[in-house]
Amino acid sequence: MADILLCDDEKNLRDLLSLALEERGHQLQEAANGAQALKKLASEEWDLFITDLKLPDLSGLDLLRRAKQLAPDKPVILITAHASAATAITAMKEGAFDYLEKPFSIEDLHLVVTRSLEQGALVRENVQLKKIIQEKEAQREIIANSRAMRHVLELAERVARTDASVMVTGESGTGKELIARYIHDHSKRSHGPFVAINCGAIPENLIESELFGHAKGAFSGAVNSRKGVFVEAEGGTLLLDEMGEMPLTIQASLLRVLQERVIRPVGGTGEKPVDVRVIATTHRDLMQEIAEQRFREDLYYRIHVVNFKLPPLHDRREDIPLLVVRFVDTFAKRYDLPIKGVSPEVMDCLSRYPFPGNIRELQNIIEGAVSLTTSQQVELTALPEQIRHYSPRSNAEAADLFKLPAEGMDLEQWMLDRELSAMNQALERAEGNKTNAAKLLGLSFRSFRYRLKKLNLEE
């Protein structure tokens, strides 16, 4: 039920209307004149304002204007004994939902109140939806001031012009789904749906049905047929988020769909052609997953037509200030707070922090800081303790182990040399026992043998 503010200088009428509305479960606040109503409009919570047009100190139209300034999405009803076409037109132009002409019946009152509350709820819902849409659109605008991210966006715009399958890799929280949406939005499929499915969040016995759909009665509980995400994404883009978590039992079926471009629903008898662009993401090293027989090599090469590797946030520090500004603005609007930015100390602290959780961690930190802030600026005390007290000096020794040569270097060869050294040392310490050497490096035996083969150390 609703909180209703009622303003009328006739006590008998106020008592009558209050009784009638309270019987319907509404909560009533009363004002005997315009001055009292102004105070309650500004200081009290209300869902609907009902006011007489003629008051001893103020006009009901004046109160209407003030109410719409304070809460433009909440309805106002005027009561008048002097109704005229001119009064009604003026009231409606000023934003009144409706008016009641004295004398009116209780049934008329309830009807107008019910309609006004329904309209008010609809308006507020639309306002909230617009905010959500604006936030979603803002979130899809990728911050790319750093050289690394500008390069990623250039590649994304190029591949968006094609229908090639794409693999987006990178640490958790780096924005892999955001890049997938960016590719979709800049492609000829942008008019079609963008459908995302998290392969690691669906039970193994249900994922085939989620992907390809099922026929009615295909299994216990399948009381209705289901389309599946390939059909839902028809003409658009399907994102297979965290594809590295997909069970081996499903990978063969997915490979066939990608090759033949047809699906067969679970329990179905016919095949259905599908026109879908597939983008996959993963934070796993799929080559290592292949070596350990947890991922199909043929599926890897089918989906791995174009690869994007997103840099972690600590490798794109130029983007941190822009992301901070974006997130502060987003959450200040979401929670209706008058926060305009962060202090220089906060920005300096965030710019130095390594963010092991990447952009997602930064976003959560800013949301928490905004929630704790009571002024127009986020201060250092609003940040978590581990960030306030973080010092790069704690990582100085690790940083000094490697210095980039002035002339540059071959990073791939440097990494191979380090891997070769670690493998040799492990084998020497384990006296040639490969099982024990694998344990020293925290690797499975299959992964260790894969690396031996890659580095020509099998003998």
N, C-alpha and C positions, 0 to 999 in steps of 0.2 A: 504494500500500500504506500501512499505518498504522504510527504510532509507538505501541508498546504498553509500558506499565509493568507489570512482574510482581513481586509481592511474595509470597515463601514462605520459611520458615526452613529448608526441606530443599533443600540445594544440588543433590542428584541430580535432584530433581523440576524445579528451576529450569533446570538444564542440558538436561533432556529437552524441556521445554516450549519453551525458547528455540530449540533446534535445530529442532523441528517448525514453529514459527511463522516462523523466519527462512527456512526452505526455501520458504515461501509468499511470501517477499518482504517481510515485516514487519521493522521495526526494533525491537529489544528493549532496554529498560533494566531492570535488576534491583535489587531491594531485599531484604535478608536479614531485615529486621525492620520493625516499624511506624514506628520513628523515622526510619529511612532513607527509607521510603515517604513519610512526611509531607514531608520535605525535597524529594524529587523531585516530589511532587504540586504543591508550591507554586512550584518553580523551573524545572521542565522542561516542554517541550511534549509532550503526549501525546494520543492519540485514544481509547485504551481502557485501563482499569485492571483488572487481574486480581489478586485477592488471596486468600490463604488466610484462612479464618474464624478459625483458632486460631493465634495468634502468641505468642512469648514475652513481649512487652511490651505489646501493644495488641490489642484485638479487631478482627477484620475488619469488623465493623459500625461501629466507631468510624472506621476508615479510609474506609468507604463514605460515612458522613455528611460527613466532611471533603472528600472528593472531590466530592460533590454540591454542597457550598457553594462550592468553587472553580470548578467547571465543571458546572453543572446539566444541560447539554445533552449531556454525554459519558457513554457507557455504562460500567457497572461489573459485573464478573462475580466471584462468590464461589466459592471452592473449599473443600469441607469433607468430612471423613471422618465427620462426626457429623450427617448430614442428618436433618432431621425436618420434619414439617409446620409446626411452630411456627417453626423457623429460616427456612424458605423464605418463610413469610408475612411474618415480620418484615423479612427482606431485601428483599422486593418492596415492602413498604410504605415502606421507607427509600429506595427508588429504584433498587435493583439491577435490571439488565436480566434476569439469569438466574443460575443457580448450577450447578456441576458437582460431583457426588458421587464421591469417590474409592472405588474405582479407576474411571477413565473412559478411554475409548479416544481415540486421536489424532483419529479421524474425528469423535467427539462434540465434541472441542475445536474443530476447524476449523468445524464446523457452527455452534456457539454463537458463536464469534468473528465469523464472516461475518455472521450475523444481527444481532449487536449493532452491528457497524460500519455496516451498512445502516440500522439504526434510528437510530443516532446521526447519520448524514449526513442522514436525513430530518428529524429534529428540528431540526438546525441550519439546514437549508434553510427549514423552516417559520418559525423564529425570524427569519431574515433577511427572508423575505417579509413577515412582520408588520411589521418595521421599515420596509420599503419602503412598505407600505400606509399606515402611520402617517405617514410623511414625505409621501407623496402627499396624504393628507387634510389634513395641516397646511399644505402648500403651497397647497391650494385655498381655505384660509381667507384671504380678502383683507384686508390691513391697510388700514383706511380711517378714520384719525383726522382727516385733513385735510378741510376743507370740500369741496374739489374732488372727492375720491374718495367722500365720503359722498353727494354729489349723483349721481355715476355709479352707485353701488349702488342708490340710490332708483329711478333710471330703469330699471336692469336688472331690479329686482324687478317693476316695473310691466309691462315688455314681456315678461317671462317668462310672464305669465298668458295671453299670446296666442301665435299661431303665425306672427307677422309675421317676415319676413326682416330680418336685422340686419346692418349694416355697422359694424365696430369699427375706428377709425382711430387713429393715434398713432405716435410715433417707435418705432424698434426698441428692444425691451427694456422697454417700459412695462407689459407684462402683458396683451396683447390676448387671447391664448388663455385666460388665467385668467378674464377677464370672460366669454368665450364659455362656459366650463365653468360659471361661476356662473349664467348665464342658464339653461343646460340643467338644472342641479341644482335650480333653483327653479321649473321648469316642470312641466306635467302629463306631459311626456315623460321625466322623470327616471328612470323605470323602464326606459326603452329605452336603446340604446347611444349613446355619444358617440364619433363617429369623426372624426379630424382628418387632413387631407391637406395637405401643403405644395406649393402649386402651382408654386413656383419651383424645387423640388428634383427634379422629374420631367422626364425628356427629353420634348421636344415630340412625338416619335413614339409615346410610351407613355401620355401623360396621358389621352387619350380612353378607352383600355382601363382605366386606373386608376379613372376616374370611372364609366363606364357598363358595364364588363365586356366580355368578348368570347366569341365562340363558338369551339369547338374547330376549329382549322385556319383561323381568320380571317386569319392572317398567319404568316409564317415564324417558327417557334418557339412558336406557340400550340398546344402538344401537348394541352392540356386547356382546358376552358372556365373562365371566371373571372367571379365575381359583380360586382365593382366596388364602390366605396365607397357609392354611392347605395343599393344593395341591402343592404350591410352595416349601414347606418345606419337601416334600416327601423324606423319607430315611434319613432325618436329624433332626434338632432341631428347634422348634418354640418357640420363646420367647414372652410371653404375658406381655409386660411391663406395669406397673401400672395397674394390673388386678383389684385392688380395685375400679377403676373408671368405670368399665364395668357396663352398665345399667342392671337392673334386668331382663328386657325383653329378653336379649340375654343369660343370665346365664343358663337358662333351656336348651337352644339349645346346649350350650357349654358342659354342663354336659352330655348330651346324646352322643355327639361326643366322649368325653373322656371315656365313659363307653362302647360304641358299636364300636368305632373306624371306623365309617362311617360318611360321610357328605352328605347332600342334598343341592345342590346349590339353591339359592333363585329363585323361578319360575321353577325349574327343576322337572323332574318326577322320575328320578332314583337316587339311592344311590351309592356312590363311597367309597370303603375302603381306609383308609389312614394309613400310617406307619410313625408316627411322635412322637418324644419325646417332651413333653411340659414342659417348665420351665416358672414360673410366678414370677413377682416381684411386690412389693408394699411397700409404706412407711406408709400405714395406719394400724391401729389395726383392723384386720378383725373380731376378736371376738366382738369388740364393734360395728362394722358395722353390724354383724349378730344380735346383740341385738337390734339395731335400725332398723332392717329389710331392710337394704340396700345391704346385701350380703347373698346369699343362704348358709345355713349351710352344705347341702349335697355336694355342689360344693367345699366348703372349705376343707372338709375331702377328697374329691376325688383328689384335686390338692396338698394337704398338706401331701404327703407321706413322704417326707424328707424336713426339714426346715433349712435354713441357715439364721442366723441373723448377719448382718455385723456390726462391731463396728464403732461408729463415729470416726472421725480423732483424736479428743482430747483424745480418749482412746487408741490410737496406736501412741504415739508421737515419738517412736523410728523410725517410718517410714518417718517422715516429712523430715529430711535431704536428704534421698534417693529420695523422690518424688521431692524435690526442684531441685536436680541435674538433674533428668530425664527431668523435664519440661523446665529447662533452656536450656538444650542441644537440646530438641525438637524444641523449638521456635527460638533458635539461628540459627539452620539449616533451618527452614522454611522461615525465613526472611533474610537469608544469612548475618548474623551479626557475628562479631568476638568475641562473648562473651563466656568466658570460665567458669564462675561460679559467686558466690555471695560473698560479703564481710562477715567477721565473724559477724559484727553487724547485717547484714540482716538475717543471719542464726539464730542468737540468738533471734532476734525479731520474726521471723516466728515460731520458736520452742516454744515460750511462748504463742502465740495467740491461742484462743480456736477454731477458724474455725467453726462457726455455719453452714456454707454451705458446710463443709466437703471437700473432695478432689476436687470437682468441683470448689469451691471457691478458693482453693490454686492454681489450674491450671489457673484460670482467673487472679489471682493476679500476678502470674509469667509471664503470657503472656503480661500483661500491663507493668510490670517492664522491661521486655526485650525490649519492643517497645520503651521505654523512655530512654534506656541506650545507650550512645555513646562511652563508653570505653569497655575494655575487662572484666569488672566486674560490676555486679549489686550492686549499692550502696543504702544506706538507703533512700536517697531522692527520689528514684524511687518507693518506696512503698506507698500505700494510707495512708492518714493522720491517719485514725482510727487505723491502724495497728501499725504505728510508735509510736503513743501515748498510745497504750494499756498498761495497767499495771495490773498484777494479783492481786494487792492490792485491786482493786475495787471490787473483788469478795471474799475478805478475810472473811467478815462476814458470807456470805453464806457457805463458806467452813468450817468455825468453828462450824456450827450447827451440823455437823456430824463428828465423829472420828471413824475410823475403829478399832475395838478392836484388841489387840495384838494377841489374840488367833483365830481371824477370826470370821465369823458370818454366819448365814443363811439369805442370801439376800432376798430370796422369802418371808420368814416369816416376815422379817423386813418391807418389802414393804406392805405386807398385814396388819401389825399392823398400819402403817401410814395411809393406806386407811381406815381402820376400825375407827381410831380416827377421821379422817376428816369427815366421814359419820355421826358418832355419834354427833360431834359438830354441823354439819349443821342441823341435825334433831332437836337438842335441841334449837338452835337459831331460827329455823322456827316453834318451838312449835309443832313438829310432822307433819307439813304440808309438804308432800313429794314434791309437785310441787315447793314450795318456797325453800326447801332444795336443790333440783336439780339446781335451778337458782344460789344459793350461790356457788355451785361447778362448774358452767359453763357446766353442763351436760344437755342433753335432758332428758325428763321424762322417756323414754324407757330405756336409758342407766343407769339412776339412779336406776330404778327398777331391771335391770339386776344385778347391783352391790349389791343391797339389798339382792337379792336371793343368790348371790355367797357368801356373808358374813353372811348369816343366820340372817339378820336383818329385815325380812319382817314383823314381828310382833312388 
